[in-house]
Amino acid sequence: MVALTISLDGLADLGLQHAIVIVLLVLSFACFVAYGLHSTCVAKPIFSLELFKIHTFSVGLLSNLFARIGSGAMPYLIPLLLQVSLGYTAFQAGLMMLPVAAAGMASKRLVT
């Protein structure tokens, strides 16, 4: 998981070279495959792959994934909607997003 996370953040945030990112992706994929093989051979694995045979578990994981992707993309998609579809300028779209940013900063203090 660490190799996968670093490889996904490597190009944008960390500025790693493409070769290092590819090596990390291959390493993370190899580790996932190795754990899959290991979990089938061990009597009591840490995370059983049999859980994915439960339909509600698989549906819950997929819906959680799509919900997180959707909610994470909203700060990027709303200004695009305001500018392209509704004809706002970039400044006006930014002003429309100010309450969202202020509410996020204010609620962070209350939640923690």
C-alpha positions as a Markdown table, in Angstrom:
| # | Residue | x | y | z |
|---|---|---|---|---|
| 1 | Met | 0.0 | 0.0 | 0.0 |
| 2 | Val | 2.9 | 2.4 | 0.7 |
| 3 | Ala | 4.4 | 1.7 | -2.7 |
| 4 | Leu | 1.1 | 2.3 | -4.4 |
| 5 | Thr | 0.4 | 5.5 | -2.5 |
| 6 | Ile | 3.9 | 6.9 | -3.2 |
| 7 | Ser | 3.7 | 6.0 | -6.9 |
| 8 | Leu | 0.3 | 7.7 | -7.3 |
| 9 | Asp | 1.5 | 10.8 | -5.5 |
| 10 | Gly | 5.0 | 10.6 | -7.0 |
| 11 | Leu | 4.6 | 12.5 | -10.3 |
| 12 | Ala | 2.5 | 15.3 | -9.1 |
| 13 | Asp | 3.4 | 16.1 | -5.5 |
| 14 | Leu | 6.8 | 14.5 | -4.9 |
| 15 | Gly | 8.3 | 15.1 | -8.3 |
| 16 | Leu | 9.7 | 11.6 | -8.8 |
| 17 | Gln | 11.0 | 10.4 | -12.1 |
| 18 | His | 8.8 | 8.3 | -14.3 |
| 19 | Ala | 11.0 | 5.2 | -14.0 |
| 20 | Ile | 10.7 | 5.3 | -10.2 |
| 21 | Val | 7.0 | 5.6 | -10.4 |
| 22 | Ile | 6.7 | 2.6 | -12.7 |
| 23 | Val | 9.0 | 0.5 | -10.5 |
| 24 | Leu | 6.8 | 1.4 | -7.5 |
| 25 | Leu | 3.6 | 0.5 | -9.4 |
| 26 | Val | 5.1 | -2.9 | -10.5 |
| 27 | Leu | 6.3 | -3.5 | -6.9 |
| 28 | Ser | 2.9 | -2.7 | -5.4 |
| 29 | Phe | 1.1 | -5.0 | -8.0 |
| 30 | Ala | 3.6 | -7.8 | -7.2 |
| 31 | Cys | 2.9 | -7.4 | -3.5 |
| 32 | Phe | -0.8 | -7.6 | -4.1 |
| 33 | Val | -0.5 | -10.7 | -6.1 |
| 34 | Ala | 1.9 | -12.3 | -3.6 |
| 35 | Tyr | -0.5 | -11.6 | -0.7 |
| 36 | Gly | -3.4 | -13.0 | -2.8 |
| 37 | Leu | -1.4 | -16.2 | -3.3 |
| 38 | His | -0.3 | -16.2 | 0.4 |
| 39 | Ser | -3.9 | -15.7 | 1.7 |
| 40 | Thr | -5.1 | -18.8 | -0.2 |
| 41 | Cys | -2.5 | -21.0 | 1.3 |
| 42 | Val | -2.8 | -19.9 | 5.0 |
| 43 | Ala | -5.5 | -21.2 | 7.2 |
| 44 | Lys | -6.3 | -17.8 | 8.8 |
| 45 | Pro | -5.0 | -14.9 | 6.8 |
| 46 | Ile | -5.0 | -11.3 | 8.1 |
| 47 | Phe | -7.5 | -10.2 | 5.4 |
| 48 | Ser | -9.4 | -13.1 | 3.8 |
| 49 | Leu | -10.2 | -12.8 | 0.1 |
| 50 | Glu | -13.4 | -14.8 | 0.8 |
| 51 | Leu | -15.0 | -11.6 | 2.0 |
| 52 | Phe | -15.3 | -10.5 | -1.6 |
| 53 | Lys | -17.7 | -13.4 | -2.3 |
| 54 | Ile | -20.2 | -11.6 | 0.0 |
| 55 | His | -22.3 | -9.5 | -2.3 |
| 56 | Thr | -23.2 | -6.8 | 0.2 |
| 57 | Phe | -19.5 | -6.4 | 1.1 |
| 58 | Ser | -18.4 | -6.0 | -2.5 |
| 59 | Val | -21.3 | -3.6 | -3.3 |
| 60 | Gly | -20.5 | -1.6 | -0.2 |
| 61 | Leu | -16.8 | -1.2 | -1.1 |
| 62 | Leu | -17.6 | -0.2 | -4.6 |
| 63 | Ser | -20.3 | 2.4 | -3.6 |
| 64 | Asn | -17.9 | 3.8 | -1.0 |
| 65 | Leu | -15.2 | 4.2 | -3.6 |
| 66 | Phe | -17.5 | 6.0 | -6.0 |
| 67 | Ala | -18.9 | 8.2 | -3.3 |
| 68 | Arg | -15.4 | 9.2 | -2.2 |
| 69 | Ile | -14.3 | 9.9 | -5.7 |
| 70 | Gly | -17.5 | 12.0 | -6.4 |
| 71 | Ser | -17.2 | 14.0 | -3.2 |
| 72 | Gly | -13.5 | 14.6 | -3.7 |
| 73 | Ala | -14.1 | 15.8 | -7.3 |
| 74 | Met | -16.7 | 18.4 | -6.3 |
| 75 | Pro | -14.3 | 21.3 | -5.5 |
| 76 | Tyr | -12.9 | 20.8 | -9.0 |
| 77 | Leu | -16.1 | 20.3 | -10.9 |
| 78 | Ile | -18.3 | 23.0 | -9.4 |
| 79 | Pro | -16.1 | 25.9 | -10.7 |
| 80 | Leu | -15.9 | 24.3 | -14.0 |
| 81 | Leu | -19.7 | 24.1 | -14.1 |
| 82 | Leu | -20.0 | 27.7 | -13.1 |
| 83 | Gln | -17.6 | 28.9 | -15.8 |
| 84 | Val | -18.5 | 26.7 | -18.7 |
| 85 | Ser | -22.2 | 26.1 | -18.3 |
| 86 | Leu | -23.4 | 29.1 | -16.5 |
| 87 | Gly | -21.0 | 31.7 | -18.0 |
| 88 | Tyr | -19.4 | 33.0 | -14.8 |
| 89 | Thr | -16.0 | 34.5 | -15.0 |
| 90 | Ala | -13.2 | 32.8 | -13.1 |
| 91 | Phe | -13.3 | 35.5 | -10.4 |
| 92 | Gln | -17.1 | 35.1 | -9.9 |
| 93 | Ala | -16.7 | 31.3 | -9.8 |
| 94 | Gly | -14.0 | 31.7 | -7.2 |
| 95 | Leu | -16.2 | 34.0 | -5.1 |
| 96 | Met | -19.0 | 31.4 | -5.3 |
| 97 | Met | -16.7 | 28.8 | -3.8 |
| 98 | Leu | -15.6 | 31.1 | -0.9 |
| 99 | Pro | -18.4 | 30.0 | 1.4 |
| 100 | Val | -17.5 | 26.3 | 0.9 |
| 101 | Ala | -13.9 | 27.0 | 1.8 |
| 102 | Ala | -14.9 | 29.1 | 4.8 |
| 103 | Ala | -17.3 | 26.4 | 6.1 |
| 104 | Gly | -14.6 | 23.8 | 5.7 |
| 105 | Met | -12.1 | 25.8 | 7.7 |
| 106 | Ala | -14.6 | 26.6 | 10.4 |
| 107 | Ser | -15.9 | 23.0 | 10.7 |
| 108 | Lys | -12.4 | 21.6 | 11.0 |
| 109 | Arg | -11.9 | 23.4 | 14.3 |
| 110 | Leu | -15.3 | 22.1 | 15.6 |
| 111 | Val | -14.9 | 18.5 | 14.4 |
| 112 | Thr | -11.4 | 17.8 | 15.8 |
